């Protein structure tokens, strides 16, 4: 694939405007909370090229998390030209207009720093427990409003796990499980009730990883209709260990005595 082919790719704003009204209706009807799943919006050749680039990202550029709540790798810089182009389009003006129409969230702003976004790579055994997202940008303090995920794996079998799980706020039963198939975009307005994660460890072959791109959108105002529930970051499914979602006693007391300012 030539550099000219990469640079030539751009979302067609007319096509996105045509798609948005019908997708808005599906978004509002989706359960367990409003979200949209879009297939095939990007040329397959670009998805395959980006997957190859993300597989080759070296350890020096990765932020690796390996704890009891998640095991994953992230990179926002040093990405390949195709990956960079796809992220630029997911952060572009045509897609912003599309997102505002579909989600109903006005005044969206992209994040040039791609804090906590960019490339996400989950290796064999990796997972992220069901959680609510961070509420504020860690440096600008803007309100975190919309998530966009683009999956890159062209081949992904159901028995490899890695499904994105969407849960209602009562955590009684999973609302939807979305396989991370390549060229699938998932988007939603994020707030304390949009609980999600990939809680079951990835079980793909050891030469592979679950690959995705993440674009997070912000606004100067918060979600007015948000339920004022100060839930923990992580949430427990019925089958999970009872300790998930609970703060250790020492942390609970520390937060009561001297609450810390946090983007979470």
Secondary structure by P-SEA (a helix, b strand, c coil): ccaaaaaaccccaaaaaaacaaaaaaaaaccccccccccccccaaaaaaaaaaaaacccccccccccccccbbbbcccccaaaaaaaaaaacaaaaaaaaaaacccbbbbbcccccccbbbbcccbbbcccccccccccccccccbbbbbbccccccccccccbbbbccccccccccccccccbbbbbbccccccccccccccccccccccbbbbbbbccccccccccccccccccccccccccccccaaaaaaaaaccccccc
